[in-house]
Amino acid sequence: MIRPLLLQLARFADATSQSLARHPRRIMGGLGVLLLGTGVTAFGIAPLAPDAADLPVRQVVEALDTPALIQSNLAPLTDVQPLVLFRTETTRRDDTAQSLLQRLGVVDPQAQAFLRSDPTARQLLSGRAGRLVSVETTDRQSLLRLTSRWLTSTEGNTFTRLVVEATPSGGYASRLEQGQLTASARLASGVIRSSLFAATDEANIPDSVAVQLAEMFSSNIDFRRDLRQGDRFSVVFESLEADGESLRTGRVLSAEFVNNGRTHAGVWFEEPGHKGGYYGFDGQSSRRYYLSSPLEFTRVSSGYGVRFHPISGERKAHLGVDYAAPTGTPVRTIGDGTVEFAGVQRGYGNVIYVRHRNNQTTVYAHLSRIGVRTGQRVSQGEFIGNVGSTGASTGPHLHLEFRDNGVHMDPLEIARQSEAIPLPAELRRRFDAIAQLQRMQLDAAATVQQASAE
């Protein structure tokens, strides 16, 4: 049955192709007429369809199982985790538990009462202001967790972590934890426009780093008189962190200072059994036998030489250098030596004599407090007392003298002329490796400043 039908279709197709080949124009014209007629017919038939507005309308009412439907649609929501919000603030000097939690967006009377009454939690606001506080809360602003960290001591490498957490019973619990600070390198740079501290402030560099910069280059640069507009510096320093939060700065690892076209550089190098110090990239030591100042970066209020005495009013030789500083400012010895005298002496008030090599002596006068005893060995930079105004003094300052075999000399000139302490030859290879790394970091710090300037 199917086979004869297929044969007929094949014969029809063959005949059609032969006819198309013999009479192409006639056949194509017929097809055009056929299609045109079909289009007209379609045009005429289309309006005969019924209008939707005239169709009958029927209302269908059917009861639904609403509780079951709602339950089935909301079932996936039961797997959604509760929303947790995070926020960070810094404590202020006049903060209370209420004011701190308000700034943190916590509306939780129970948590507020806990911070006021719990002895451990109260340590958060009993210390110095400026502590960073982080909280985790619910979307209803209830406290889930509060965390804060602070230094255990100003000099150590440990920190204290306070944690306050919500308990399953609906209350709160607190605990103190101890942790070790971790050190990471920070890069920074700046340009001198008026002063060193103005430039470091503009570059967001801590004051402690600025003081170390002045210390590093004080033998080559007089930061009171030698700075020029356009001088620039780059620095790599330690940031001591607790859980990623910087709590204080550490040592300057390397620095470069371009002053009036001259480049000065220093790299910190310290090995077990050897005293650390700053060296140039060529291995020459930046550390000299005498520091240029017994105080951290400050101002000289009266230099060495002849002057009018502030008390007698007479023109008189000033055989030392005076450093203006607030009472209590730490004083350090400018060189290694032995305390020859520590006590009260005439116009000097509280005074310390330190004997150094080659029968050289330094004198530190008008101290408010003496921190060493006679016969004690002291190292360069070691604390020996505090600035004061004892003896014949018109105000708080430190009077420093330098005596070479009993002859007074200018301490600033002695510091500049004192020879450098050489790098031990056996440490040169280790130093070169550290210097190469610091050179790369200093170059990167300089590009940071250039990018910000552009």
PAMARRO-374953 format. One line per 4 residues: number of its first residue (from 0); for each residue z negated, x negated, y negated of C-alpha. Coordinates in steps of 0.1 Angstrom, whole numbers. Each point is the difference from the previous one (the first is absolute). Layout:
N
NUM> Z X Y | ...;
END
This chain:
454
0> 0 0 0 | -9 -27 -25 | 28 -24 10 | 28 25 -8;
4> -17 6 -34 | -1 -37 -8 | 37 -3 9 | 9 28 -24;
8> -20 -16 -28 | 18 -33 6 | 34 17 -1 | -9 18 -33;
12> -12 -32 -16 | 33 -18 10 | 21 28 -13 | -19 1 -33;
16> 5 -37 -6 | 37 3 7 | 4 29 -24 | -19 -19 -27;
20> 23 -30 5 | 32 22 -3 | -12 23 -29 | -29 -16 -19;
24> 5 17 -34 | 3 35 15 | -32 -3 21 | -21 -16 -28;
28> 11 28 -23 | -11 26 25 | -34 -15 4 | -5 0 -38;
32> 8 37 -2 | -24 7 29 | -28 -19 -17 | 6 16 -34;
36> -1 35 16 | -32 -8 17 | -16 -12 -32 | 10 32 -18;
40> -14 20 29 | -33 -18 -2 | -2 6 -37 | 5 36 4;
44> -24 4 29 | -30 -19 -15 | -11 27 -25 | -2 25 29;
48> -33 -16 12 | -31 22 -6 | -21 -8 -31 | -34 -15 10;
52> -18 23 -25 | 13 30 19 | -13 -11 34 | -30 19 13;
56> -34 -16 -4 | -27 2 26 | -37 -12 -4 | -16 -16 30;
60> -38 -3 2 | -15 -22 28 | -36 -10 6 | -7 -38 0;
64> -28 -20 15 | -11 -16 -33 | -30 -21 11 | 20 -15 28;
68> 29 -8 -23 | -22 -16 -26 | -18 -20 26 | 33 -13 15;
72> 13 -11 -34 | -33 -17 -11 | -6 -18 33 | 17 -32 -11;
76> -22 -3 -31 | -31 -6 22 | 14 -35 7 | 2 -10 -38;
80> -25 -28 -10 | -24 7 -29 | 11 -14 -33 | -19 -32 -12;
84> 2 -11 -37 | -6 -35 -12 | -12 -12 -34 | -14 -32 -16;
88> -21 -6 -31 | -21 -27 -16 | -37 4 -7 | -12 0 -36;
92> -32 -13 -15 | -14 35 -8 | 13 17 32 | -20 25 20;
96> 8 14 34 | 13 31 -17 | 22 -17 -26 | 15 -24 26;
100> 8 28 25 | 15 21 -27 | 25 -28 -9 | 8 -4 37;
104> 8 37 2 | -29 7 24 | -16 35 -4 | -28 -3 26;
108> -36 7 -10 | -13 -12 33 | 18 -34 -3 | -13 -3 -36;
112> -35 6 11 | 3 -26 28 | 12 -27 -24 | -30 7 -22;
116> -26 0 27 | 11 -24 28 | -14 -35 -6 | 31 -17 14;
120> 25 21 -18 | -19 -4 -33 | 9 -38 0 | 35 11 -10;
124> -11 7 -36 | -30 -23 -2 | 21 -32 -3 | 25 -12 -25;
128> 27 23 -13 | 37 -4 9 | -3 5 37 | 30 16 16;
132> -8 33 19 | 24 17 23 | -5 35 15 | 16 22 26;
136> -4 38 -6 | 12 33 15 | 24 22 -18 | -31 20 -10;
140> -13 -32 -18 | -28 -6 25 | -9 -36 6 | 10 -15 34;
144> -5 -37 -7 | -10 -23 -29 | 5 -38 0 | -9 -27 -25;
148> -2 -38 2 | -17 -26 -21 | -9 -37 1 | -31 -9 19;
152> -4 -30 -23 | 21 -14 -29 | 6 -33 18 | 2 9 36;
156> 29 12 22 | -16 32 13 | 1 35 -13 | -19 33 6;
160> 17 32 10 | -16 34 -5 | 12 29 21 | -11 36 -4;
164> 14 24 26 | -2 37 8 | -18 6 34 | 9 26 26;
168> -32 18 -8 | 11 7 -35 | -20 -27 -18 | 7 -35 -11;
172> -9 -35 13 | 2 -34 -18 | 2 -36 12 | 4 -35 -15;
176> 23 -25 17 | 5 -37 -7 | 35 -16 0 | 17 -33 -8;
180> 23 -3 -30 | 35 -11 7 | 20 -23 -23 | 36 7 -11;
184> 22 -18 -25 | 9 17 -33 | 28 -13 -23 | 1 4 -38;
188> 14 -16 -31 | 0 4 -37 | 11 -13 -34 | -22 -12 -28;
192> 4 20 -32 | -34 -6 -16 | -26 -13 25 | -5 -6 37;
196> -23 30 5 | 24 23 -19 | 28 -11 23 | -20 5 32;
200> -12 34 -12 | 36 10 -6 | 10 -12 35 | -30 19 16;
204> -15 -33 11 | -39 0 4 | -20 -20 -24 | -15 -21 28;
208> 36 -12 8 | 6 -8 -37 | -32 -21 -1 | 12 -20 30;
212> 34 -5 -16 | -17 -15 -30 | -22 -22 22 | 30 -13 20;
216> 19 -12 -30 | -28 -8 -25 | 6 -37 5 | 36 3 -12;
220> -1 30 -23 | -23 8 -28 | 0 38 2 | -15 3 -35;
224> 27 -20 -18 | 29 -9 23 | 14 35 10 | 33 10 -14;
228> 18 34 -1 | 24 1 30 | -22 -22 22 | 1 16 35;
232> -20 -2 32 | 2 11 36 | -30 3 24 | -8 8 36;
236> -36 11 6 | -21 15 28 | -8 37 1 | -31 7 22;
240> 4 34 15 | -20 26 20 | 22 23 21 | 29 -7 -23;
244> -20 6 -32 | -4 -31 -23 | -36 -5 -9 | 2 -34 -17;
248> 22 -29 -7 | -4 -34 17 | 13 -34 -7 | 33 -9 -18;
252> 21 -14 27 | 27 -15 -22 | 12 3 -36 | 27 -14 -23;
256> -3 -1 -38 | 28 -9 -24 | -15 -11 -33 | 22 -11 -29;
260> 28 -8 25 | -22 -20 23 | -7 13 35 | -35 -4 16;
264> -6 12 36 | -29 0 25 | -6 9 36 | -34 6 16;
268> -5 -21 31 | -31 -3 21 | -5 -13 35 | -32 -1 21;
272> -21 -30 -9 | 18 -5 -33 | -9 15 -34 | 27 24 -12;
276> 19 -4 -32 | 32 6 -18 | 30 -23 4 | 34 -2 -15;
280> 30 7 22 | 5 -38 2 | -34 -4 15 | -17 -13 -31;
284> -34 14 -5 | -7 24 -29 | -37 -5 5 | -16 -27 -21;
288> -34 -16 2 | -12 20 -30 | 7 36 -9 | 11 8 -35;
292> -27 26 -5 | -35 8 15 | 8 37 -5 | 27 22 12;
296> 28 5 -26 | -18 5 -33 | 3 -13 -36 | -12 -32 -16;
300> -22 9 -29 | -6 -35 -12 | 19 -32 10 | -10 -36 3;
304> -2 -20 -33 | -16 3 -35 | -9 35 -12 | -25 18 -22;
308> -31 7 21 | -6 37 3 | -38 -4 -4 | -6 -29 -23;
312> 32 6 -20 | 7 -37 -2 | 32 -18 10 | -8 -15 34;
316> 18 -13 30 | 2 25 28 | -2 -20 32 | 11 27 24;
320> 20 32 3 | -14 36 -5 | 13 29 21 | -7 35 -14;
324> -9 24 28 | -24 29 5 | -35 -7 13 | -1 -2 38;
328> 36 -13 4 | 0 -23 30 | 2 -38 -7 | 15 -24 25;
332> 0 -38 3 | 33 -16 -10 | -2 -27 27 | -18 -11 32;
336> -34 -16 -6 | -37 1 2 | -24 20 -23 | -19 -27 -19;
340> -21 24 -21 | -5 38 -1 | -26 13 -24 | -8 5 -37;
344> 7 -27 -26 | -4 2 -38 | 30 16 -18 | 20 4 32;
348> -24 26 13 | 7 6 37 | 22 -29 10 | 16 -17 30;
352> 12 -36 4 | 24 -8 28 | 8 -36 9 | 35 -7 13;
356> 17 -31 12 | 3 -32 -20 | -32 8 -19 | 16 30 -18;
360> -22 30 -9 | 6 36 -12 | -26 21 -19 | -2 38 0;
364> -23 14 -27 | -14 32 -15 | -1 17 35 | -17 34 5;
368> -7 -10 36 | 1 -31 21 | 14 4 35 | -5 -35 15;
372> -28 -25 4 | -3 -37 -7 | 15 -22 28 | 23 28 13;
376> 36 -9 9 | 26 22 -17 | 38 3 5 | 26 5 -26;
380> 1 37 -10 | -34 7 15 | -23 24 -19 | -29 -17 -18;
384> -13 25 -25 | 7 27 -26 | 10 -1 -37 | -28 7 -24;
388> -13 -7 -35 | -31 -21 7 | -10 -30 -22 | 17 -6 -34;
392> 27 26 3 | 13 27 -23 | 14 22 28 | 9 0 37;
396> 24 -29 9 | 2 -30 23 | -2 -35 -15 | 17 -26 23;
400> -2 -38 -4 | 17 -28 18 | -15 -35 0 | 16 -31 15;
404> -27 -27 5 | -20 18 -28 | 29 2 -24 | 10 35 -11;
408> 37 10 5 | 21 31 -4 | -4 21 32 | 35 16 -4;
412> 17 -34 -3 | -19 -13 30 | 12 29 21 | 36 -5 -10;
416> -1 -38 7 | -19 2 33 | 21 -10 30 | 12 25 25;
420> -15 2 35 | 28 -10 25 | 11 19 30 | -10 -17 33;
424> 32 -14 16 | -8 15 34 | 2 35 -15 | 33 -4 -17;
428> 21 17 27 | -23 30 1 | 1 2 -38 | 38 -1 -1;
432> 2 30 23 | -24 21 -22 | 17 -12 -32 | 34 11 13;
436> -13 36 7 | -17 2 -34 | 32 -12 -17 | 19 29 15;
440> -27 25 -10 | -1 -13 -36 | 38 3 -3 | -4 36 12;
444> -27 7 -26 | 23 -13 -27 | 27 25 10 | -25 29 -1;
448> -6 -8 -37 | 37 -4 -8 | 8 33 17 | -27 19 -20;
452> 12 -16 -32 | 36 11 6;
END
